[in-house]
Amino acid sequence: MRTSWADSVANAESSAFATGASASTTDTTAANATAAAVVSAPRPPRAAYVPPHLRNRAASSELPATPSADGSSAAKLAPGPGAPSGGSRSGGGTSRDMGRTGSGGGGRSVGGGWGSRSGGWDGRVREVNPFANEEETTEVAFDGQENTGINFDAYEDIPVETSGDNVPPPVSTFADIDLGDAVNENIRRCKYVKPTPVQRHAIPILLAGRDLMACAQTGSGKTAAFCFPIISGIMRGPPSQRQRGSKTVCPPALILSPTRELSIQIHEEARKFSYQTGVRAVVAYGGAPINQQLRDLERGVDILVATPGRLVDLLERARVSLQNIRYLALDEADRMLDMGFEPQIRRIVEQMDMPPRGERQTMLFSATFPREIQIAAMLFGIGNDDGPLMSPEPVTVLPCSPLYEMRLASDFLFNYIFLAVGRVGSSTELIVQRVEFVLEPDKRSYLMDLLHAQKVNGAYGKQALTLVFVETKKGADSLEHWLSMHGFPATSIHGDRTQQERERALRSFKNGATPILVATDVAARGLDIPHVSHVINFDLPNDIDDYVHRIGRTGRAGKSGLATAFFNENNSSLARPLAELMQESSQEVPDWLSRYATARSSYGGRNRRSGGARFGGRDFRRDSSARSGGGEYYGGGNGYGGGPYAASGYGGGYGNPGLTSAWD
Ligand SMILES: Nc1ncnc2c1ncn2[C@@H]1O[C@H](COP(=O)(O)OP(=O)(O)OP(=O)(O)O)[C@@H](O)[C@H]1O
C-alpha cells in the first residue's frame, strides 16, 4: 500500500511538472506583492480622489466624448448594470431596477467608448504595475514553463445548470464579452486564453445586472468570474463619490472573504484585472496596521476587498460608508454565511447604510453550498419580483441553526440566478484522492513515509509543494517542529501566528524555501498556490465541504494533483459523505471505507452537508417538496435543531472556538 502511495506521489508530481505553471504563476505571494506595492513602491504624493470616469482624461478638464455610435461591438455583451444612455448615470440610483435594466449599448459611451480609456490612474497617484513583479520572478523560478499546459478541456464535459428567470446565454470566448480594451489587455497579460465554464456562464449573467448564486469546483476561476463584471460595471457606472473634506470613502463595490490571506489574494487578482482601467482596488484585513490601510483608502477606492472584522472596524470609525455599494460579492459565500461570520455579515449588509437587495447587485460564489442555503434563497424572498415565494413567519428560526444561516442568504439576494458548474460541492476529477486507514499514533510515521517517497522520487523542491492539514493550532506547531527536526523543511500557518508570521510562512511555502506547509483550516479555502502537488489531510475535517475545499488547494486550473487522507475511527461520521464524494469524482473507494460508510448510514449518521440524497447540481427552487414547506427539511417544525444535522455536530468545524479561522 505504501508503495502505491509512493507511486501516486511520484505520478502526481511529475504530472504537476508536465502541466506547467498556471496562468498567473508567480513564486511571490500575494502578500509579498501587496507589500511590494505598499512598502517598496515610492509613496505617491497624497492626492484628492479622482473617480474612475475622470482618471484617464487629460489633466485639462476635457468634456466627455460624445457617445460613440460605433456599432462594431454592438453584438457583444455589454454590462447591464445601470448602463446609462448618453454617458450620464446620475439620478438613477434609487429604483429597484437600478443596474438591472441595461442590456448593453449606452454604457460604453462614457468617455467615448472603451477604446478611449487610455488607462492609468490620475497622474498624481502612480499605479504600480501588478504584473511587473510576477514577470520577473516567473522567469527566475519557473524558467522554461509556459502557461500552455493548462488543461481546461478537463472542465469541458462538466454538466452546467442554470436556473432562474431569463437566464442570459453563456459566451464561448472572451471576445464575445465587451469588457473593454483595458480589461482585455489584462486578460491577455494573465495569459487567459479562453474563459473557464464558470466564467462563460457567470460573466454574462452578472453583466446583465442579475444577482447570482454560483457554485463551481475549486480552482475553476471563480475570482475572475466576479471580478471582471464588477470592474466593467464600475468603468461604465457613475463616478464614485466622496464628500469634499470628508475622510469617509464610499466604494461602489465590496468583496468580502473569510480569511486575510484570501482577501490579499483577491486584491492582487483585482489589481491585475483592473490595471490601467482607472478602477482602484484596496484591501483591508485584520492583523495588519490599520493606519496604512486608512492611508490607502484615502487615495480612493472603487473595489474594497475586505475581511468582515476589519470592515466593521472601518465602518465604525466612519472611514468607509457602504451607501454607494452597487456590487456586493461574497467569496466562499457558504462560509461567510456560516455561524462564525453571521453577526458581522448581517451587520455589514443589513445594519449599515448599504443599499438593500434589489438596489445593489449581489453575487455569492463558492465551491460548496449546503442545501439549506439554497432552500433558504428559494423560500425567503428571492423567488421572483413579487417577493418571497413563502412567508418565513411560520418557521421557527433558532440562532445557530442551519435555518438561521438560510435566512441570511435569502436576505441578500434578489431575483437571483442559480448556477452550478458540476455537482454542487463536488470535487474535480483532476485530483486523485487516496484514503488510508491510519491510527492516531501512527500518523507521523505514515507522513514521514509519504514525504520520503516524494524526496526519493526527486520531485521535492520549488515546484512540488505539500500542504498538510491538521485540526488544531497546537497540532500545527507541533507537527511543523517535528518535521523540521526530521529534516523536512516545513513552516506553518494558523490563527495563533501573527499576521506577519502567516504572510512570511505563505511566502516561504510559495517560493519553495519551505516546501511543506502545515496548516489549519485557515488555509483551506480559496488560496491559489501554484505547484501544490499534494494535499495531505493528516487530520480529516468534520465536514465534507471543508474536505472539498482543502483538497482543492491542488489540482487547480486544469492541473492534476494528489490528495491523501488519514482516516480512523475518529472520522467515522465522515465515512459516508467521503465515500460518496470519491465515487462521484471517479475515485477508487477502499472497501473498508465503504463498509464504514454503510455501517454509519445504518444507524443514521450523516454529515450535515452531505444530506445523503445529495444537494447537488440543482436549484432548490425547482424542488417541489421544499417549496411546499414540507418533507425532509421542514417537517416537524423544530427549528432545525435536530434531524439530519444533529448527528454531524453542526458547527463542529468553524464553530469550534479551538479552530479559529482568522476572519478579521
Ligand atoms: N480563463 C482562465 N484561463 C487560465 N487560467 C485561469 C482562467 N481563469 C482563472 N485562471 C487561473 O486559475 C486559477 C484558479 O482560479 P481561482 O483562484 O479564481 O479559482 P476558484 O474557483 O476561485 O478556486 P477556489 O474555489 O479554490 O476559491 C488561478 O491561478 C487563475 O489565475
PDBQT file of the ligand as one rigid body, heavy atoms in Angstrom, charges set to zero:
ROOT
HETATM    1  N1  LIG A 701      -9.723  31.732 -18.069  1.00  0.00    +0.000 N 
HETATM    2  C1  LIG A 701      -8.642  31.315 -17.437  1.00  0.00    +0.000 A 
HETATM    3  N2  LIG A 701      -7.587  30.803 -18.124  1.00  0.00    +0.000 NA
HETATM    4  C2  LIG A 701      -6.473  30.360 -17.475  1.00  0.00    +0.000 A 
HETATM    5  N3  LIG A 701      -6.311  30.393 -16.149  1.00  0.00    +0.000 NA
HETATM    6  C3  LIG A 701      -7.331  30.893 -15.416  1.00  0.00    +0.000 A 
HETATM    7  C4  LIG A 701      -8.527  31.369 -16.011  1.00  0.00    +0.000 A 
HETATM    8  N4  LIG A 701      -9.340  31.813 -15.039  1.00  0.00    +0.000 NA
HETATM    9  C5  LIG A 701      -8.680  31.620 -13.882  1.00  0.00    +0.000 A 
HETATM   10  N5  LIG A 701      -7.480  31.056 -14.104  1.00  0.00    +0.000 N 
HETATM   11  C6  LIG A 701      -6.479  30.678 -13.090  1.00  0.00    +0.000 C 
HETATM   12  O1  LIG A 701      -7.000  29.551 -12.410  1.00  0.00    +0.000 OA
HETATM   13  C7  LIG A 701      -6.542  29.555 -11.064  1.00  0.00    +0.000 C 
HETATM   14  C8  LIG A 701      -7.709  29.322 -10.120  1.00  0.00    +0.000 C 
HETATM   15  O2  LIG A 701      -8.582  30.425 -10.162  1.00  0.00    +0.000 OA
HETATM   16  P1  LIG A 701      -9.379  30.888  -8.858  1.00  0.00    +0.000 P 
HETATM   17  O3  LIG A 701      -8.442  31.063  -7.717  1.00  0.00    +0.000 OA
HETATM   18  O4  LIG A 701     -10.216  32.052  -9.237  1.00  0.00    +0.000 OA
HETATM   19  O5  LIG A 701     -10.267  29.596  -8.599  1.00  0.00    +0.000 OA
HETATM   20  P2  LIG A 701     -11.551  29.437  -7.669  1.00  0.00    +0.000 P 
HETATM   21  O6  LIG A 701     -12.590  28.795  -8.494  1.00  0.00    +0.000 OA
HETATM   22  O7  LIG A 701     -11.888  30.737  -7.016  1.00  0.00    +0.000 OA
HETATM   23  O8  LIG A 701     -10.995  28.394  -6.602  1.00  0.00    +0.000 OA
HETATM   24  P3  LIG A 701     -11.454  28.165  -5.071  1.00  0.00    +0.000 P 
HETATM   25  O9  LIG A 701     -12.784  27.507  -5.098  1.00  0.00    +0.000 OA
HETATM   26  O10 LIG A 701     -10.390  27.285  -4.516  1.00  0.00    +0.000 OA
HETATM   27  O11 LIG A 701     -11.501  29.522  -4.420  1.00  0.00    +0.000 OA
HETATM   28  C9  LIG A 701      -5.849  30.884 -10.840  1.00  0.00    +0.000 C 
HETATM   29  O12 LIG A 701      -4.464  30.669 -10.890  1.00  0.00    +0.000 OA
HETATM   30  C10 LIG A 701      -6.286  31.719 -12.013  1.00  0.00    +0.000 C 
HETATM   31  O13 LIG A 701      -5.336  32.684 -12.380  1.00  0.00    +0.000 OA
ENDROOT
TORSDOF 0
